[in-house]
Amino acid sequence: MNRSMTARASFGLLWTCGISLRLTVLAVPPVISLIQRDLNLSGTEIGLLSGIPVVVFAIFAAPGSIVIARMGVRVALVSGLLIAAGGTLLRSGASNAWQLYLTTMLMSVGIAIMQPAMAAAVREWVPKRSAFGTAVYTNGLIMGEIIPVATMLPFVLPYFSGSWRAALGAWSLPLIATAIAVAIFVPKSEANVATRRVAGWLPQWNSRLNWRIGLTMGSVTSTYFSINGFLPAYLNGSGHPELTSAVLTALNAGQIPASFLLLLAADRLQGKRWPYLVLGALSSCCVVGMMTSASGWTVFWAGLAGFSLGAALVLALALAPLLCSNPDDVAVTSAAAFAISYGFAMMVSLLSGAAWDLVGNVNAAFIPILLGGLPILLTAPKFARTEGALTRATVSSEKS
């Protein structure tokens, strides 16, 4: 296999693995009403089901790095894909709420293992184009958010005669196919790379670099998840429930042009700090715009928010492969960053709900969301392009 074919294969595998990060998670919302009726779930139980993946992503991101440390990137990705596929298949046979929760947790553990492994894969497979490689798999991730939402009700569910169980189980097949592709096509010279510093698999929670990357990512994830969670209630309270579908569609579809634009511009933006500041400021302006509109303008602000958050996500995910001078550190740093970012997103969501209850007005929920978007403006790491400068930055961060 020549070098150009290896590069194409690497980017193709990054994209398909990126899709697999969200396919089985986002397959649930379109059929949630069918699940609720079949298993007789309450609203609280539905809320718990929706929150399980985020909680598992936060808890298992750091422990997941031990798989990468002991077995290497290829085995970690294959293991994560198969665990997620197995959880998805078992979930389709759940007969009560607790079985559904446990199988959803298993599925989420597999994805939690994959997330830091993706950053390590970028560093190993395409070390000279880490920003572009991150843009490729993030584009796949965004496609993985949209594909199940767009196809479940009109195509997948009717194909299985309206059975939500079979329809959910079917989404395990792309994960199994991706696992086989990774096992076969990852170049042997890179497939057998495993971290030798096994004893250092646990992230350093006192590392300034880990916290700066984690909080930068946390600004993006907290704003995205919280807007999805509280914007429908805000529109209902403002007397415009008819805008809910259009606003949520704009928020999620806005990520698509951002993702494709970053495929073209990622290499040019790599190593620069100003894009994080611009996108962070733009997303904060969009939150203010949504807070003060409750009209057709809300659709515009939501679409612009989706664009800015989607672009910022690509750049934030590229930080660990870009800033870690030692390839062995990428997975551990990414694991710590994911744990911090998802934990931060959970905290912002809780504070938004508490603000709503305290004030008695859903508009108050947007204040913590707005504040949660600030860390990207304050913590986005300052970059250096040379290997020597990167090494000095990493050593300095670990001593801080």
FENMO-V621533 format. One line per field, one symbol per residue. ss: DSSP state (H for helix, E for strand, L for the rest). phi: phi as a letter, one per 20 degrees, with the letter a starting at -180 (. if undefined). burial: 1 if it has 9 or more other ideal C-beta (glycine too) atoms within 8 Angstrom, else 0. A space follows every 50 residues. Layout:
ss=???
phi=???
burial=???
//
This chain:
ss=LLHHHHHHHHHHHHHHHHHHLLHHHHLLHHHHHHHHHHHLLLHHHHHHHH HHHHHHHHHHHHHHHHHHHHHLHHHHHHHHHHHHHHHHHHHLLLLLHHHH HHHHHHHHHHHHHHHHHHHHHHHHHLHHHHHHHHHHHHHHHHHHHHHHHH HHHHHHHHHLLLLHHHHHHHLHHHHHHHHHHHHHHLLHHHHLLLLLLHHH LLLLLLLHHHHHHHHHHHHHHHHHHHHHHHHHHHHHHLLLHHHHHHHHHH HHHHHHHHHHHHHHHHHHHLLLLHHHHHHHHHHHHHHHHHHLLLLHHHHH HHHHHHHHHHHHHHHHHLHHHHHLLLLHHHHHHHHHHHHHHHHHHHHHHH HHHHHHHHHLLHHHHHHHHHHHLLHHHHHLLLLLLLHHHHHHHHHHHHHL
phi=.fffffffffffffffffgffcgffeffgfdfffffffeleeffffffff eggfffgffeffgffffffednffffffffffffffffffffdfdbffff ffffffgffgfffffffffffgfeecfecfffffffffffgffffegfff dfffcffffdlneffffffffffffffffffffeefgffdfefcfeeffd ffgefefffgffffffffgffffffffgfdfgfffffencffegffffff fefffffffffffedgffegndeffffffffffffffffffddlbgffff fffffgfffffffgfffeffffeefegfefffffffffffffffffffff ffffffffenbfgfffffffffefgfeddgfeeceeffffffffffffff
burial=00000110111011111111111111110111011100101000110111 01111111111101111111111111111111111111111111001011 10111111111111111111111111100111111111111111111110 11000110010001011111110111011011100110011010100100 10110011111111111111111111110111111110010011001101 11111101111110010011001011101111110111111011000111 11111111111111111111111100111111111111111111111110 11101100000111111111011111101110110000111111001100
//
